[in-house]
Amino acid sequence: MKAIKHIFLLSAMTLLLAACKKNETPAPDSNNVGELSVEFDNIVGNKTLQLNTANYTNASGETFNLSLVQYYVSNLKFTNTQGAEYIVPQDSSYFLILGHDRNSRFAKVNVPEGDYRSVTFTLGVDSIRSTMPVEQRQGVLDPTGGHDGAGMYWGWNSGYIFFKMEGTSSVVASADNKFRYHIGLYGGYDPTTPTLNNIKTITLDLSPGGVAEVRKGYRSNIHLLVDLMKVFNGSPNIDIAQHPTVMVSDFSSVVANNYQHMFSHDHTENGVRNENEL
């Protein structure tokens, strides 16, 4: 009887080990390509972004709501656990995140199989692309395309709005109580007369929340939280009452310096078969 029990236990352990081994993530093959997405999940402090309906309070004690949030993400780069970098081809590396459209929150790309430990991206549109002929600025970059009603191009200033946030607050001394932050400027066309450069590059370490294990036939999703409160709560804090409208003034660089800190890595989902799983 003991012998039978031992045989049964050994058989059970063998099956268990085989099952575990079967479910392990296979080793990456750089000759294969897999799908990788970066998710930009907008929040305000510890609350989910709700346009028009939710009230928030910044570090200055000002209550406000948001009616519009949108920004450009571009020039994605991923670094694997061996330190090798993969730069997404630039023509496939421009995304417009719209706060009112959750389907726009994913920046989807195809990359070689691998385990990726960091992601780097630009908040804005780089100077090279900004100065290319219109024929090379299509899709979300088309200046005449309307950007799905987003209006992310200054025709009068020949440049993209990198980050646009609008809302209302009772502290704004106007009839409609509206505030608006439209931040752009990439350094200008002429190097002899440069403008402000509000392009920001962000790099996030994925290791604490889980590396992206990209494999053919599956999707990995890097889930980022984008805390819009950090536009106001930064170094320095920004008072809406003092700065209800910021566009091309020198103060736009203060807003840009704050909003580059909005991004944090929450977690990574690997082995995703369907977007409904996210």
C-alpha positions, 0 to 999 in steps of 0.5 A: 500500500505504501508503495502505491501511495509513493507512486501516486505522489510521484505521479502527481508531482510529475504532473504538477511540475509539467503543468508549471513548466508548460505555463512558464513564459517561453524564452524570447526570440528576437526574430519574432515580433509581438504586440506591446502597448502603453496605457495612459490612464488619466487620474486626478490625485487619487480619483479617476478623471471624470470630465465636467462632473467631478470636482477636485482640489489642488494644493492651493485649496482651489476647487476646479473641474476639468472639461478637456484633457489631451496630449501628444505622446511620441518617440517610444523607446524600450530597453530590455533586461540586457540593456539593448534598446528598441526604438519604434520607427518614428512614422509609427510613433505618434499618439494623441491621448484624448481624455474624453475617449478611452479608446485613445488611451493605448499607444500600440506598437510592434516590437521584437520579442524580449523582456523590457525593463523601461520605457521612454517617450516624448510628451509632445512633438519633436522639432524635426517632425514639427518642421517636416512638410505637411505630407510627412505629418499625417494621421494625428499630426495632420495640421488640417485634420482637426484632430477629431475636434481636438484642435492641437495645432496653432496655425498662427504659430506654426506648431503643435500644442503638446498638452491641452487642459481646460476647466472651470474654477470659481477662483477665476475672475471671469464670467465663465470661470474658465481656465486653459493651459495650452502648452507647446513650443519646440525651440523654433525654426531658426536656431539664431532666434530660438523660442522656449522648448517645452518638449519633455522626455520621460523614462520609467523603470518597469521593474518594480511593477513588472517588466513587459514580457513581449511574445509573439501571439500575445500582447503586453500592456504597460499600465501607466497612471497619469496624475493631472493634479501634478500640473498644479501640485509641483515645484512650484505649486501653480495657482489657477487664480494667478494663472488662469490662461497659459499658452506661449508665455514664459510661464508655459515652461513652469507648467511643462516642468510640472507635467513631466512628473505626471507619469508613473508605472502602476503594473504590467499585464503580460500574455494578454489575448484580448483588449477586453482583459485590460 
